[in-house]
Amino acid sequence: MVLRKTNPEMVVSDLMLNGEGRWNETLIEEILDLEDTMVMFSMPLANLQEEDVRIWRHNRNDKY
């Protein structure tokens, strides 16, 4: 994944349009490479109203 022009304090909700429940596609296209952008856009968004937190859990092979 290649990130460009990012804030290290950024959370997932920063990548979404406020109150619209969808990705801010323009911003994502600016900070991710094309391959990662397409992967991200292919993921369905959950319809949760929880506060966003900074967490990234490892997977089964202990990679983040």
LUMDREN-452183 format. One record per atom (N, C-alpha, C): residue number from 0; residue in one letter; chain; atom name; x, z, y. Coordinates in nm, 2 decimals. Example, Ala and Ser with C-alpha at 12.3 -4.5 7.8 and 13.67 -1.06 7.14 Angstrom:
   k r c  a      x      z      y
   0 a A  N   1.32   0.78  -0.57
   0 a A CA   1.23   0.78  -0.45
   0 a A  C   1.32   0.78  -0.33
   1 s A  N   1.28   0.71  -0.22
   1 s A CA   1.37   0.71  -0.11
   1 s A  C   1.29   0.79   0.00
// end
This chain:
   k r c  a      x      z      y
   0 m A  N   0.08   0.00  -0.12
   0 m A CA   0.00   0.00   0.00
   0 m A  C   0.09   0.00   0.12
   1 v A  N   0.06  -0.09   0.22
   1 v A CA   0.13  -0.09   0.34
   1 v A  C   0.04  -0.05   0.45
   2 l A  N   0.08   0.06   0.52
   2 l A CA   0.01   0.11   0.64
   2 l A  C   0.08   0.07   0.76
   3 r A  N   0.01   0.02   0.86
   3 r A CA   0.07  -0.01   0.99
   3 r A  C  -0.01   0.06   1.10
   4 k A  N   0.06   0.11   1.20
   4 k A CA  -0.01   0.17   1.31
   4 k A  C  -0.10   0.28   1.27
   5 t A  N  -0.06   0.38   1.19
   5 t A CA  -0.15   0.48   1.15
   5 t A  C  -0.11   0.62   1.21
   6 n A  N  -0.21   0.71   1.21
   6 n A CA  -0.19   0.84   1.25
   6 n A  C  -0.18   0.93   1.12
   7 p A  N  -0.08   1.01   1.11
   7 p A CA  -0.06   1.08   0.98
   7 p A  C  -0.18   1.18   0.96
   8 e A  N  -0.25   1.22   1.06
   8 e A CA  -0.37   1.31   1.05
   8 e A  C  -0.50   1.24   1.02
   9 m A  N  -0.49   1.11   1.00
   9 m A CA  -0.61   1.03   0.98
   9 m A  C  -0.68   1.07   0.85
  10 v A  N  -0.81   1.07   0.85
  10 v A CA  -0.89   1.10   0.73
  10 v A  C  -0.98   0.98   0.70
  11 v A  N  -1.04   0.97   0.59
  11 v A CA  -1.13   0.86   0.55
  11 v A  C  -1.24   0.83   0.66
  12 s A  N  -1.30   0.94   0.71
  12 s A CA  -1.40   0.91   0.81
  12 s A  C  -1.35   0.84   0.93
  13 d A  N  -1.22   0.85   0.96
  13 d A CA  -1.17   0.77   1.07
  13 d A  C  -1.17   0.62   1.05
  14 l A  N  -1.19   0.58   0.92
  14 l A CA  -1.19   0.44   0.89
  14 l A  C  -1.33   0.39   0.88
  15 m A  N  -1.43   0.47   0.92
  15 m A CA  -1.57   0.43   0.91
  15 m A  C  -1.63   0.42   1.05
  16 l A  N  -1.73   0.34   1.06
  16 l A CA  -1.81   0.33   1.19
  16 l A  C  -1.90   0.45   1.20
  17 n A  N  -1.89   0.52   1.32
  17 n A CA  -1.96   0.65   1.34
  17 n A  C  -2.11   0.62   1.32
  18 g A  N  -2.17   0.71   1.23
  18 g A CA  -2.31   0.71   1.21
  18 g A  C  -2.37   0.59   1.14
  19 e A  N  -2.29   0.49   1.10
  19 e A CA  -2.34   0.37   1.03
  19 e A  C  -2.31   0.37   0.88
  20 g A  N  -2.23   0.46   0.83
  20 g A CA  -2.21   0.47   0.69
  20 g A  C  -2.14   0.35   0.63
  21 r A  N  -2.06   0.28   0.71
  21 r A CA  -1.99   0.16   0.66
  21 r A  C  -1.84   0.16   0.72
  22 w A  N  -1.76   0.08   0.65
  22 w A CA  -1.62   0.07   0.69
  22 w A  C  -1.61   0.01   0.83
  23 n A  N  -1.51   0.05   0.90
  23 n A CA  -1.47  -0.01   1.03
  23 n A  C  -1.37  -0.12   0.98
  24 e A  N  -1.43  -0.24   0.95
  24 e A CA  -1.35  -0.35   0.89
  24 e A  C  -1.24  -0.39   0.98
  25 t A  N  -1.26  -0.40   1.11
  25 t A CA  -1.16  -0.45   1.20
  25 t A  C  -1.04  -0.35   1.19
  26 l A  N  -1.06  -0.22   1.20
  26 l A CA  -0.95  -0.12   1.20
  26 l A  C  -0.88  -0.13   1.06
  27 i A  N  -0.95  -0.14   0.95
  27 i A CA  -0.89  -0.14   0.82
  27 i A  C  -0.80  -0.27   0.81
  28 e A  N  -0.85  -0.38   0.85
  28 e A CA  -0.77  -0.50   0.85
  28 e A  C  -0.64  -0.49   0.93
  29 e A  N  -0.64  -0.41   1.03
  29 e A CA  -0.53  -0.39   1.12
  29 e A  C  -0.42  -0.30   1.05
  30 i A  N  -0.46  -0.21   0.97
  30 i A CA  -0.36  -0.11   0.92
  30 i A  C  -0.33  -0.13   0.77
  31 l A  N  -0.40  -0.21   0.70
  31 l A CA  -0.37  -0.23   0.55
  31 l A  C  -0.33  -0.38   0.53
  32 d A  N  -0.25  -0.40   0.43
  32 d A CA  -0.22  -0.54   0.39
  32 d A  C  -0.35  -0.60   0.33
  33 l A  N  -0.35  -0.73   0.31
  33 l A CA  -0.47  -0.80   0.26
  33 l A  C  -0.52  -0.75   0.13
  34 e A  N  -0.42  -0.74   0.03
  34 e A CA  -0.46  -0.70  -0.10
  34 e A  C  -0.53  -0.56  -0.10
  35 d A  N  -0.47  -0.46  -0.03
  35 d A CA  -0.53  -0.33  -0.02
  35 d A  C  -0.66  -0.33   0.05
  36 t A  N  -0.67  -0.41   0.15
  36 t A CA  -0.80  -0.43   0.23
  36 t A  C  -0.91  -0.47   0.14
  37 m A  N  -0.88  -0.57   0.06
  37 m A CA  -0.98  -0.63  -0.04
  37 m A  C  -1.03  -0.52  -0.14
  38 v A  N  -0.93  -0.45  -0.19
  38 v A CA  -0.96  -0.34  -0.29
  38 v A  C  -1.05  -0.24  -0.22
  39 m A  N  -1.01  -0.20  -0.10
  39 m A CA  -1.09  -0.09  -0.03
  39 m A  C  -1.24  -0.14   0.00
  40 f A  N  -1.25  -0.27   0.04
  40 f A CA  -1.38  -0.32   0.07
  40 f A  C  -1.47  -0.33  -0.06
  41 s A  N  -1.40  -0.34  -0.17
  41 s A CA  -1.48  -0.36  -0.30
  41 s A  C  -1.53  -0.22  -0.35
  42 m A  N  -1.48  -0.11  -0.29
  42 m A CA  -1.53   0.02  -0.34
  42 m A  C  -1.66   0.06  -0.27
  43 p A  N  -1.76   0.10  -0.35
  43 p A CA  -1.88   0.15  -0.28
  43 p A  C  -1.86   0.28  -0.21
  44 l A  N  -1.93   0.29  -0.10
  44 l A CA  -1.92   0.42  -0.02
  44 l A  C  -2.02   0.51  -0.07
  45 a A  N  -1.98   0.64  -0.09
  45 a A CA  -2.08   0.74  -0.13
  45 a A  C  -2.17   0.77   0.00
  46 n A  N  -2.28   0.82  -0.03
  46 n A CA  -2.38   0.85   0.08
  46 n A  C  -2.38   1.00   0.10
  47 l A  N  -2.26   1.06   0.11
  47 l A CA  -2.25   1.21   0.13
  47 l A  C  -2.24   1.25   0.27
  48 q A  N  -2.29   1.36   0.30
  48 q A CA  -2.28   1.41   0.44
  48 q A  C  -2.19   1.53   0.45
  49 e A  N  -2.09   1.53   0.37
  49 e A CA  -1.99   1.64   0.37
  49 e A  C  -1.88   1.62   0.47
  50 e A  N  -1.82   1.72   0.52
  50 e A CA  -1.71   1.71   0.61
  50 e A  C  -1.59   1.65   0.54
  51 d A  N  -1.52   1.56   0.60
  51 d A CA  -1.40   1.50   0.54
  51 d A  C  -1.28   1.60   0.54
  52 v A  N  -1.21   1.60   0.43
  52 v A CA  -1.09   1.69   0.42
  52 v A  C  -0.97   1.60   0.38
  53 r A  N  -0.85   1.65   0.41
  53 r A CA  -0.73   1.58   0.37
  53 r A  C  -0.69   1.63   0.23
  54 i A  N  -0.72   1.55   0.13
  54 i A CA  -0.69   1.58  -0.01
  54 i A  C  -0.67   1.45  -0.09
  55 w A  N  -0.57   1.45  -0.17
  55 w A CA  -0.55   1.34  -0.26
  55 w A  C  -0.50   1.39  -0.39
  56 r A  N  -0.59   1.39  -0.49
  56 r A CA  -0.56   1.44  -0.62
  56 r A  C  -0.48   1.34  -0.71
  57 h A  N  -0.39   1.40  -0.79
  57 h A CA  -0.32   1.31  -0.88
  57 h A  C  -0.40   1.26  -0.99
  58 n A  N  -0.36   1.15  -1.05
  58 n A CA  -0.43   1.10  -1.16
  58 n A  C  -0.36   1.14  -1.29
  59 r A  N  -0.41   1.09  -1.40
  59 r A CA  -0.35   1.13  -1.53
  59 r A  C  -0.21   1.11  -1.55
  60 n A  N  -0.15   1.01  -1.48
  60 n A CA   0.00   0.99  -1.50
  60 n A  C   0.08   1.06  -1.39
  61 d A  N   0.01   1.16  -1.32
  61 d A CA   0.08   1.24  -1.21
  61 d A  C   0.12   1.15  -1.09
  62 k A  N   0.06   1.04  -1.07
  62 k A CA   0.09   0.96  -0.95
  62 k A  C  -0.02   0.98  -0.85
  63 y A  N   0.01   0.97  -0.72
  63 y A CA  -0.08   0.99  -0.62
  63 y A  C  -0.12   0.86  -0.56
// end
